[in-house]
Amino acid sequence: MKKFKKIFKKLSIQWKVAIATSLYILLVLVGAILFTALSFEQKLLKERNQNTVENIKSIIESYKESFILRNLEKIDELVKSIKSIPSVQKVTVYDIDGRIIGDTELLNLGKIDKTSIKIVENAKKPVIKKEKNITRYYYPVKIDEEENIGYVLTVYDFDIIKKNIDREILRIILQTLAIAFIVIGVSAAGTFIISGLMIKPVVSLKEKITGLNLNNINTAINLKKPLLEDSSRECIKSVAQECWLVSQNPENVLDFLGDNTMKECTNCEKFQKLAGDEIEQLSLSFYIMVVSLKDYLRKLDEAHRERETLNCMATMGEMSAKIAHEIKNALYAIGNAANYMKNNIDNELVKEFSEVIREEVNRLNEMTVSFLNFSKLIEPKMEKGYLNEVVKKSVDLLKEDLLYENIDIILDLDENLPEFKFDKNLIKQVIFNLVLNSLDALKETNKHHKYLKISTKYDEKFDKTRSVFLIVEDNGIGIKDEDKDKIFKPFFTTKPDGTGLGLPMVYKIIFSHNGLIYMNSEYGKGTVFTVEFRLN
């Protein structure tokens, strides 16, 4: 039994379903056949017994005249006719006096059997006496239903009738079992095919789960065509522009929904209707699970990066403040000494070097101020305003530098941008840093047509969240893949004269506004920075 369980456990679901269905059908059919056979046997035994009695009676009645005429030849015929009935073992014919005038055994002719005669005389009708499997049938031969003219005793074996019936039933059972096995074979094949089709989504789900790479979760979903068909693509819960099940690009809709799929789609009437049975729902739930996991890992990664960046900024800011303070004092002394030498020593070489020292002191002083500004805790002064106005003023200040480098300035500002609260000076600093970054990137490329595009956009999502976007795009040199994770870290720079504080300061300002900043860049083609201000 344990061996059978072990083998059965190793079988696929298809084989298990096919075998279980076949065994079930076999048990039902065998049970039905046996029950029918037993019931039919009892009914047939009763009918055969009655038929035997009726046949004997019919034969005797047809030879009634031979008793009146005492025609022994006809009586012998009577005996042979009754004896020809299956299961009849002995036939004895008596006259009115009890003398045997016909018998299956000729030696008994002429004998008198008073016992048998008494049995019949005491009964007005035919008498049936059963002794184990032997049945004795006494039949009085009468004229006009009153006067007896003789008697016939027929002995037949009930077992012979039963054996004949059993043989017939066995033949029927074998034929029925043959048909049953054909039915079972066809059913097993049909069940195997149908169960294969039914578990196809489960097999597919297993392959997706075993092939799921958590290190590259973004490739877990690759849906480029609708999963199901429906006349309406509308999302009935209004959490997306269209239902991802029937969308032409389900992957994009799922990415947009994120972990909302787990909250909204599993309880959606349309999902229940389109998904069908539990197996299909399980298969589709894989995509819901993966996109929720993907969204969770994305948020976790963002939180991890944000914490890492903020910790780094805090540490570096504190250190920068201490170093900058000491450097600033030293620079003040060096600057004064250089001024003194320039003004009091009448030597051209001393004056030239004093000027160099003074310029470098000023440059270092500006860098020190940047360090000190970076180390300060940013507390934005939130006032209602229009982002488009700040963008225009900032671009006007930098316009000459951009035109000098033959850079086309493209402004694509959304006129429907709502008024919202932000710190105008800090956001102006954000725009300055992003534009200057683009300017440096554009200087490094030899493209014939250089452009800087600044866009604003208002977006109200289907989940009623409202956002304002500031997008700065250029077709400059771009950012290398290995540098993309470092650009917001303090003091990281690829510029010979850079401080590495521009983008970290941008990040810090946007964070203070509870906003988000995204970067998308391809080296050699250009970079896009997207700032998102969440209004609710």
N, C-alpha and C positions, 0 to 999 in steps of 0.2 A: 504494500500500500504506500509506504514511504517512497519507494522507488518510482511508483506511478505518479505521486504528487510532485516529485522532483522533475520528472520528465515533462509533466503537464505545465509546471511553472515556467519551464524554458520556452514553451511554445509561444508564438505570437498571438495577439488578440484575435486575429482572423481565424487561426486554427482552433483556438479555444472556443470561440463562438460557434464555428462550424461543427466541432465535435460535440459540444454541449447541446446544440440544437438537434443534431442527429440522434444523440442518446435520448433526448427528451421525446422526439417524435417516435423513436423505436419503442420506448417504454409505453407511450400512449397507444400506439398501434397494437403492440403485443397484448397489452391489457384489454384493449377493446376487442381484439380477435378472440382471446381466451374467454372473456365474458360472454361474447356473442356465441361462441362455440358451445359453452356449457349450457347456456339458455336454450340454444337451438337443439342440443342433444336431448334434453329433457322433453322438449315439445315434440321432437321427432320420434322419440321412444313411445310416447303416448299415442301419436298418430299411427305409427307402424303396428302397434299392438291392436289398436282399433281396426286398422285395415286388415290385419291377419284374421281377426274374428269375423269381420264382415265378408271377407273372401271365403272363409270356411262356410259361413251361413249361406252365402249365395250359391256355392257349389252344391251344398246339401239340398237346398230348395229346388235346384234344377234337376236333381235326380230323385225327386219325391215319388214319381210313378214307379220307379224300380222297386220300391218297398211294397207297393200295392200288388204289383205283378210278381213279386218275388223273383225278379230277374237278377240272378247272381252275377252275370257278366257285367251288367250295368253297375251293380254295386261294387264290383271289383274296379271298374272304371272310376267310380266315385272315390274309392280309396286312393287310387293312383293320382287322381286330380288333386285331392287335398294334400297328399304326400309331396306333390311337386311344389307346394308353397314353401319358400325358404323358412327355415327354423322349425318346420313340422317334423317330428321324429317318429310319431306312431299314430295310426288311424285304426279305430275299431268300430265296426257297425253291428248293432244288435237288432234282433227282431223284437216283437212285442213281449215275447216270453223270456227275453234275456239271453237268447242263444246268439253266439257270434256267427254272423253270416258274411262278414267281410273283415279282413285284417291285413295289415302290412306283413304279418307273419302267417303264412298258410297253415302252420301246425296248430294255430289257435282256432281254426274254423270248427264250428260245431260245439264248442265249449260254452258253458253258461257262467256268466259273471254277475251274480246276484248283488254284490256290493255296489257295483256301478249303477245297476238298475234302480236300487233303492234310493241312491242319491238323486237321480233324475225324477223318480216318481214322487218324491217329497217336495219337488219344486215344480211350479207351474210354468216357469220360464227357463231358458238356458242357464246353466250353472258354470261358473269359472272358479276353479280351485287352484291356488298357488302354493307350491311347495319349493321353497328356495328359488331356484331359477327356472324350475319346470312349471308349466301352466297346463292344467287339464280343463278342457272345454267340453262340457256335456251339452249336447244339443238334441232335444226331443223332436222327432219328425211327426207332424200332426196333419190331420185332414180337417179343414174348416175350423182350425184353431181350437179343436175340442178333443178329438180322438187321436191317441198316440198310435202310430203304426210302426215305430221303431226309434232307435236311438243311435247317435254317433258320438264317439269319444275321440277327441283330437288332443294329442299331447305335443306341445311345441316348447322349444327352449328359448327363453327370453335373452339368454347370453348371446345366442347367435344373432338375434335381432340387434342387440347392442353392439356387437363386433362389426356387423355390417354398417351400422350407422357411424361407428367410430372410424371405420376405414374411409367412408365418404367424407366425414368431417375433416379427417386428417388430410385428405387430398385437397379439400377446399382451403384448409389452413395453409398448406404448403404453397398453393397457388396465390393465396392472399399475401403470404409472407414474401413471396417472390416480387409481387407488385409493390409491397411495402418497402422492400429493400431498394427497388428502383426509385420509389418516391423519396426515400431517405437519401439516396445518392444524389438525386436531382436537387433536393432541398439543401443538402450539405454544400453542393457546388454553388447553388444560388446564394446561400447564406454566406459562403466564403467571399463571393464577389461583392455582395451587398455590404457586408461588414468591412471589406476592404475600402469601399467607397466611403463608408461612414467614418472610418478611423483615419482616412486620408488627412483631414485637418489636424488630427492629433499627431500623426507621424511628422507632418510638416512643422507642427509646433515643437516637437521634440528636437528636430533638426535645427530649428531656429534657436532654441534654448541652449543646446549643446554647442552651437556655433557662435553664441553670444560672447563678444569680447568686450569686457568692461573697460579695458584700456583704450578701446576705440568705439565707444558707445554710439558715436554719430553715424557709424555705418551699419548699425543694427537694423535700421528701418530703411528700406530701399523700395519705396512704392511710387511708381510713375504712372499708374493707371487706376481707374476706379476698382474698388474691391467688390462692390455690389451695384446693382442697377435699381433705379427708382425714378419715377416721373418727376419728382421734385428734389432739388439739391439743397433746399433751404434747411438751415439749422433751426429746428423748432424751439430751441432754448435760447436762441439769439446770442450765443457765446462765441460764435464764429460766423464768417460770411456764408459758409456752406458746410453741409455735413461731410465729414472726412470720409465716411463710408462710400459715398457716391461722387466725391470730388474727382476732378481730372488729375489733380496732384495732391493725393492724400498726405504725403510727407510734409508738405508746406503747412497744411491746415493743422496737422498734429503738432508740428513745431510751434505754431502760433498758440495753440491751446495749452501746451505744456501739461502741468499736473492738473489742470482743469478737466482733462479727459476723465481722470479717475473720479472727480466729484460730480461731473455733469453727465457724461456719456453712459456710465453704467446704469443710471436711473432714467435714461431717456427712453420714451415710448418708441421713438423711431429706431433706436438701436435694437430694442427688443424685437420689433417687428421685422426689421431687415436681417438681423443676425440669424434668425431661425432657431434651430434646436440648441441644446446645451453645448454640444461639441463645437459647433460653429461659433458660438458665443465665447467659448474658451479660447479658440484659435484667435479670434479678433481681440480678446482681452490681452493677448500677448503684446500687441501694438500699444495698447493703453498702458500696460505695465512698463514697457520699454521707454515710451515717451515721458512717462512720469519719472522714471529713474533718470532718464537723460536730463530732464529739467531740474531734478533734485541735485544731480552731480554738477550741473552747470552753476546752480545757485551756491552749492557748497564750494566749488572752485572759485567763484567770484568772491564769496565771503572770506575764503582763505587768502586770496590775493589781496583783498582789501585790508584784511587784518595785518598781513605781512607788510604791505606798503605803508600802512599807518604806523605800525611799530617801527619800521625803518625810518619813516619821516620823523617820528617822535625822538628816536635815539639820535639820528643825525642832526635834527633841529637843536636838540639840547647841546650836543657837542659843538655844533656850528656856532651857537650863541656864545659859548665860553671862548672858543678860539677866536671868533670874530671880534669879541670885546678886547682881547689882548692884542690882536693884530691892529685894531683900529688905534689903540693908544700908541703902539710902536710907529704906525704910519704917520700919526700926527707929529711925533717927534722928528721922524725922518723928513717929512715935508717941510717943517719949519727950518730944519738945518739946511736943506737944499735951497730954500728961499734966502736964507741968511748968506750962504756962500755966493749965490747969484748976485745979490745986491751989494755985497761988501768986498768981494775979491775981484780985482780988475785983471781978469785973465779969461781970454775967450774960450779956452779949452775947459776951464772950470765952469764957466757959464753954460757951455753946451751940455756938459754932463749933468749939471744941476737941473737943467730943463728936462733932460731924459728922466732923471730921478723923480722930478715933480710929476711928470706925465704918468709914470708907472705907479707912483703913489696914488694918484687920482684913480687910475684903473683898479688898483687893488682895493681902494676905498669903496668904489662902486660895487665890487664883488663882495666886499665885507657887508655892505648894506643889504645886498641880496641875501646873503646868509642870514643876517639878522631878521630880515622880513620873513624868510622861510621858516625860521624857528619860532616866530610868533604864532600864537593861537588865533586862527581866523574867526572873527565874529562878524558875519555879514550884517549890514544894515539893510534890512528888507523893506523895500518901498515898491508900491505899485508902479509899473511902467510898461513900455512897449519895447520888446526886444529889437524890433526892426530899427527903431531910432538909434539904439546903441550901436547896432551893426553899421549903420550908415556913417555915424560920427567916427567910429574906429577906422573904417576903411578910408575915409577922407584924410585922416591923419597919416596913413601909410601909403596913400595913393601914389605920391611922387616916387617913392622908393620902388614900387612895383612897376610903374611905367618906365622908369629908368632902365629896368632889366628887360623891357619889352614883354611884359607879362600882361595878358588880357585879364581884366577883372570882370567877373560875371556875378551879378547879384540876382538871386531868384528868391525873393522874399514873399512869403504868404501874407496876403492882405487881410486874411481872416484870422490872423494871429490875435488871441485874446490878451487883454491886460492881465499881468500876474506879478507877484512880488518877487523881487531879486535885488541884489546889490549892484547897482549900475557900474560903479568903479571897479569892483572885482570882476564882473563879467566882461568889462572893457579890457581888463588885464588878460582874461582868458582869450579873447579874440586877438589881442596883440600877440600873445605867445604863439597861438596856432598859426596866425598869418605869417609871422616871422620865421617859424619852422618851415612853412611851405615855401617861403622866399628862399631860404637856404637850400632846400631840396631842389628847387627849380634852377638855382645857380649851378648845381652840380650836373645838370643834364644838358645835352647839346641839341635838344629837340627844336625843330623849326618853329612850331607853334606851342607856346607855353601859356597855360591858363591857371587862374585861381578862381574857384567858384565857391561862393558863400550862399547857403540856402537856409531858409527857415520854413518850418512846416508845423501845422497843427493837426493832431490826430486824436480822434475819439474812438476808442476801441469798442468792440461789441460787449465787453464786460463793464462798460461805462467809465473806464479809466481814461483820463485826459492827459495828454502830454504835448509839450512844445519841443521841437527839435531844432538844434543849430548844427549845420553841417558845413564843414570846411574841407574842400576837395581840391587836389592839385594833380598835375601829371608830371610831377618831379621824379627824382631818382628812386623814391620809395624806401622801404625799410626791409632790411634782410631778415629772414626767418629767425635766425639765432638771436636777433636783437629785439624781437617783438615783445618778449616777456620782461624786458628790462627798461623800456622807455619811460615808465612811470616811477622808476626807482631813483631816489636822489643821487646826484653826482654822476649818473651815467650819461655819457655824451659821446658822439662820434665826430664832433666838431673840434678842430684844433684849439679854438679860443672859447669854447663853450663851458658853461659852469655845471650843466646837468641838472639845473633847478627849474627850467621853464615848464616842462610837462608835469613834473611832480607838483609844482605850484598850481597848475591848471587842475590837476586831479584833486588837490586839496581844496581848492575853491569850489569845484563842482560838488564834492562830497559835503561841504558845508551848506550847500543848497539842497541837500538830499537828492541830488541828481545822479546821473550815470554818464560815463563817457566810454565810447567804443572806438576801436581803431581797426581799419581794414586796409591792408597795404600789400602791394605786389612789387617786389624789387624790380626796378627798371620801367615800371608803368605808372606808378603814382600811389597816393595815400588819401584815405578819407577818414576824417575824425568826426564822430557824431556825438553831440552832447544832448542828453534828454533831461528835460525839466518836467517832473511829474507834478501835475496840478492838484491831484487828489489821491 
